[in-house]
Amino acid sequence: MARFALVAPCVFALACGPAATLDQLDAAVPSRDVLSVALPPPPPVPAATCATLGPATFGQATHDVSATVDGVLDGVLGMADQLRAQPPSAQGSGEAMWGPIQGDASEYMFAVQQQGGTAFNFFLGGQAQGAQDAWQGVFGGSSDVIDAQHRSGEVDVNFGVMHDLDGTTDPISGGAAVVFAIDDDGRRVNAHFGQIVSAGATDPTDNDYAFIEAPDHTVSFAFSTKLDFDGGGVADERVHIDSKWAADGSGVAHVTITDGSLGSGEVHAVECWDGSLARTYAADDRAPGVEEGSAACCPF
């Protein structure tokens, strides 16, 4: 299986231009908020405005997938945050390095380098304790930072290297390529998880996630996964979900279901939910089709 290749920046070889300060170097690394794909949390006591029809199947599945992806990205960024919580171990003109710090069996270092103007590269490397300059790329990327509300960049993660250095991490192989942008139109995160193998799984999977948070804090989140749509006890139907969420956690999903018991067929469905992820409306075009609740209860 091909591995995601990450190459360390040439530390302490700055391109021409004004040198970034340590604060600017630190700010060049995308934060957890920048890469977050978290959806609005359900409120403790939802307002009762429409009749509910049980848990929202696609709403809950979307919320679960969002939380899983967000947790994986959060764990990767947490390693860089831990290193940068201490003063840099080396600092030059427009670049800095943190670490190494010791893990149970490995050690890690982090470096940020200004490429010129508002452009930066960053790199998290790891190696077995006692190794001599055998750094492997855990994650790395680049960013263009105009200010806190105008920035863009990309991050590449190698889960195989992560797992080789720390056997407790999951996924155990595969990689992610994440592209992000923040501007006046909101915040966008597009992530491709390729050849992912999680603990206990055997076959690699590929998944794409598209997240958009608008200035009014409505969120669009699209992805594909497998679910037990027909209730047959096996999650073998392929489900593509385009969802939109209000700031209170209510939302709507437009769904396309294929494979599994459908064979070469295809089902299209709509589901709406309130802020507690309780279904308020559902319909699909099976023969015979299903419709329950009121479409007037959909927030969009």
N, C-alpha and C positions, 0 to 999 in steps of 0.2 A: 504494500500500500504506500502511495506517495505521501510523504510527510510535508507539513507546512514548513517552509524554510524561512528563518529569520536571521538576518545578518546584523551584527552589532555595528552601531555607528563608529566612525573613527574618532574616538574620544580625544579631545584637546587638539583639534585641527580645524579652527573656526574659519568660515568663509568671511570675506570682507563685509564690513558694515558695523553699525554700533552694537557693542556687546550687551547682551541681555543681563539683567540683574538676577540674583538668586530667586527673588520672588517671581520674576517673569519666567524663568526656567521652570519653577514649580507649577506655575499657572498653565504652562504649555501642555502638561499631562492631563488628559481628559478625566474629569472627576466622575464619581459614581452617578451624580445627578445628570451629567451630560450624556452618559451611555445608558441610563435607566430606561427600561421598557415597562416599568410598573404601571398598572392600571389603577384607577381610583379605588380605594378600599371601601367595602360596604359600611354604611353608618351603623352605629350601635342600635338605634331604634328607627327603622325606616318609616317614612310617612306612608300611610295607607290611602292610596288614591285610586287604585284599580284592583279588581279581584285577581288573586294570585292562583297559579295553576301548578304549584310544586316547583322544585328547583329548575333553574334554567340550564338545560343540558349544554348548549353551545356557549352560553355566557360563562358558566362555571369552568368548562374546558378551556376557554380562552384565558380566563383569569389564572388558572393553574399553569398554563404554558407560559404566560407572561412572567409569573413569579419564578418559574424554573429558569428561564433564560436570564432574567434579571439577577437571580442568585448566582448563576455561573459567572456572569460578567462582574458582579460585585466581588466575588471571591478572588478573581484575577487582579482587579484593581486594588483590592485590599493588601496584596503583597507589595505593590508599589507604594501605597500609603504608609505601610509599616516601615519601609526603608527610609522614606522621606520624612518620617517623624523625628529623625535624628539629624544633626548637622552633617553636611556632605563631608565625605572622607577626602575628597579632592575637588578643587575648583579652579577653573581657568577663565579665560576671557570668553564669556558667553557660553559656558558649559560647566557641568558639575556631575559628580559621581557620588553615589551613596553606597555604603557597604564595604566589604562583604558582611552580611549577617549570617549567623549559623542556624540551620534547621536541624532536625533530628539526624539526618544523614547527608544533608546537602548544604550548600551555602549560596547566597544570592547577592547580586549587585544590580544597581539601577543607574542609568546615565541619561542625561538630557543634553542635547547639543543644539545650539542655534545655528540654523543654516543660512541666515541672513534676513534682516528685517523682522517680519512677523512669523517666519517659518521655522519650525523646530522638528527634530527627531528625538525619539525616546526609545529606550531598550531595557528590558528586564532579562538578565541572564542568570543561569544557575549551573552549578557543577557539583560533583560529589566532593564531600569534605576531603581535603588533602590533595585534590587534583591541582595541577599547575596549568593555569590559563587554558582550561578546557571548557569555557563557557558555552552553554547552549541557550538558544533563544526561547524563553518562555512566552514573552509577548513583546511586541514593539510596534512602532508606527510613527506617524507624523501628524502635525497639526499646524494650522495657520490661525493665529490668535490676533484678531483686531482688538477686541475687548471681550468682556465676560458674556455679552449678548450677541456677539458676531464672531463666530469661530467655526472651523470645520476641520476634518481630518479623517484618518483611518487607523484602525488597530487590527493587528493580526495576532492570533493566539494559537499556540501549539499545545494541545491538551496531552499529546503523547509525551512530550518532553516534561510537562508538569508532572505526569503520573510516574515517569521514570525517576524523577527526583524526589517525589513524595507519593508513595504508594497509597495514601489515603484519599487522593483526589479522584474526582469523577466528573466528566468522562475519563476513560482510560486511554483513548486515542482519538485522532481526528484533529480538526482545527476549526477556527472561526475567523472570518474576515468581516469586520464591522466598519461601516462608513457612517459618519455623523456630521450634522451641520446645525448651527443655531443662527438665526437671523430674524428679521422683522416678521417673517411669515411663521415663526415658531421653531420647533425643534424636531429634527428627523433622525432616526436611527434605522439603518438597514443592515441586517446581519445574515450572513450565509454560514451555516454550520455544516461542514463537509466531512464525510466518512467518519461520523461520530459513532463510537462504540462505548456504551455505558457499562458499568459493573453488572454482571449477570446476563448481558446481552451477547449475541454472537454475530448478528449481521449489522454492518455499518449502515447508517442512515444519513441522508442529506435533507436539510430543512432551511427554508428562507423565512425571515421575519421582517416585516415592514411596519415601523412605528412612526406616527406623526402626532405631535402635540401642538395644537393651534394656540394662538395667543389668548383665546377665551378659555383655554384648558380643556376643551373637548379633545378626545384622543381617538385616532384611527389605528387599528392594529390588525394586520393580515398575516396569515400563516396557513400551513397545511399540516395535518397530522392524521393519525389513525384512531378511529373510535368504533365502539360497538353500536352502530346506528340502528341495526335491525333487532337488537336485543337477543342475539344468538349466543351470547356468552364469549365471543371472540372479537377483539378489536381489530377487525380486518377490513373495514370500510375506510377508504381514503376520503378525508374531509378537508375541503378548503374553506376557510372562514374569513370573511371580510367584516370586521366589527367596527362600530363607532360607539364611543362612551361619553356620556355627559359627566360633568365634574362631580355629580352626586353618586356616580357609580351605575346609574341606569344606562341602558344601551340597546342596540339592535345588532343582529348578526345576519348577514346574507351568506348562505351556505350552499356549496355544491358537493354532493356525495357520489363517489364512484367506487368500483371494485367490490371485493367481498361478495356478499350474496346478490349484489346488483349485476354481477357479470359485466356485460358490455353496456349496461344501462346507466342512467344518470338521474339523480334526484336533486331538485332545487328546493331549498327551505328558507324560511324566515323565522327568527325568534326574537322576541323583545323581553326585557326584564326590568325590574325596578332596582332601586339602590341596594336592596338586600340580595340581589341575584335570584329573585323569585320570578318565574316566567309569568308574563302578563298577556302574551300573544304568541301563537305558533301556527305555522301553516307550511305545507309542502305539496308538491305536485305528483305524489304517488297516485296510482290508480287502485282503489279510490284514494283521493287526497285527504289530508287532515287539516282542519282549521279549528282552533280553539282560542277563546279570549277575544279581545277587541283590538283591532289595529290602531284605534284611537289612543290606546295606552302606550304606543311606541313613542319614544322621545324624539325620534327623527323620522 
